[in-house]
Amino acid sequence: MTIQLYFSPGACSFVPHVLLEMAGASFEPTMVKLHKGEQYGDEYKAINPRSQVPVLVANGQALTQIVAICGYIAAQFPAANFMPQSAWAQAKMLETFAWMNNTVHPTFTHIFMPQKFSEDAAAQASMKAFHIPQMAARLAEIDALIGQAKAKGGQFIAAPWGHDHFTALDAYTLTLTRWGSIAGIDPTQFTQAWAHIQQIAVLPAMARVIERERLQLNLMAKT
Ligand SMILES: N[C@@H](CCC(=O)N[C@@H](CS)C(=O)NCC(=O)O)C(=O)O
């Protein structure tokens, strides 16, 4: 099987990028420069007409949406334990994954790309101002989820559901918290999440992806 992952540094594509690396998959990471608008070019639109990353291409077939892509990776590489086994644990993991993807992620999009929601400059500014505290509140929810996992002696977010293994939720926490720092939300205030991010960032597969994407975890830090 040949696998190609279209990603952009620091984008949500970080999540499947990490899972592929952690699973030991043989894959070709292919960079898309979103800031240069490459996603709107004909070449990329032939792969994903919705002009977004990530796209995973397996055996010549394209798959989009990180929830679907990560589900596919989990099924292809069961030894990596990315998906809980029991129906309930799996549903609880997906509940949080869906919330991160359909709520926390678009909250940041309103801050980072308000032009996607209104052409009016004043509306964009007010949308941005409105969503910064919303983003902070949602990051605080993630912080609490990690606190619950750690209080139960777990190492990873899915621990309270009986699955103390690295999942997409851990990688997404890093991405969303890092995005918060782009919006001026100090990530170190989320003490549980920030400590968790430091712990997972040094896992060898994570460290390789952070290096490949050249990510600074806290954009508010001086260095
Ligand atoms: N729901 C989609 C969201 C994908 C998404 O928002 N991708 C962003 C990067 S994080 C993107 O490609 N943006 C480029 C653009 O909108 O121009 C998913 O889960 O894959």
The ligand as an SDF file (V2000), in Angstrom:
LIG
                    3D

 20 19  0  0  0  0  0  0  0  0999 V2000
  -13.0540   19.6150    8.9710 N   0  0  0  0  0  0  0  0  0  0  0  0
  -11.8070   19.6100    8.2330 C   0  0  0  0  0  0  0  0  0  0  0  0
  -11.1110   20.9110    8.5180 C   0  0  0  0  0  0  0  0  0  0  0  0
   -9.8970   21.0730    7.6460 C   0  0  0  0  0  0  0  0  0  0  0  0
   -9.3080   22.4680    7.7820 C   0  0  0  0  0  0  0  0  0  0  0  0
   -9.9060   23.3620    8.4020 O   0  0  0  0  0  0  0  0  0  0  0  0
   -8.1470   22.6460    7.1800 N   0  0  0  0  0  0  0  0  0  0  0  0
   -7.5070   23.9500    7.1840 C   0  0  0  0  0  0  0  0  0  0  0  0
   -6.1590   23.8880    7.9040 C   0  0  0  0  0  0  0  0  0  0  0  0
   -6.3540   23.5350    9.6240 S   0  0  0  0  0  0  0  0  0  0  0  0
   -7.2280   24.3550    5.7550 C   0  0  0  0  0  0  0  0  0  0  0  0
   -6.8350   23.5470    4.9390 O   0  0  0  0  0  0  0  0  0  0  0  0
   -7.4230   25.6400    5.4510 N   0  0  0  0  0  0  0  0  0  0  0  0
   -7.0970   26.1880    4.1680 C   0  0  0  0  0  0  0  0  0  0  0  0
   -8.1320   27.1440    3.7090 C   0  0  0  0  0  0  0  0  0  0  0  0
   -9.2590   27.0920    4.2410 O   0  0  0  0  0  0  0  0  0  0  0  0
   -7.8360   27.9340    2.8260 O   0  0  0  0  0  0  0  0  0  0  0  0
  -10.9820   18.4060    8.6620 C   0  0  0  0  0  0  0  0  0  0  0  0
  -11.2520   17.8660    9.7270 O   0  0  0  0  0  0  0  0  0  0  0  0
  -10.1060   17.9430    7.9240 O   0  0  0  0  0  0  0  0  0  0  0  0
  1  2  1  0
  2  3  1  0
  2 18  1  0
  3  4  1  0
  4  5  1  0
  5  6  2  0
  5  7  1  0
  7  8  1  0
  8  9  1  0
  8 11  1  0
  9 10  1  0
 11 12  2  0
 11 13  1  0
 13 14  1  0
 14 15  1  0
 15 16  2  0
 15 17  1  0
 18 19  2  0
 18 20  1  0
M  END
$$$$
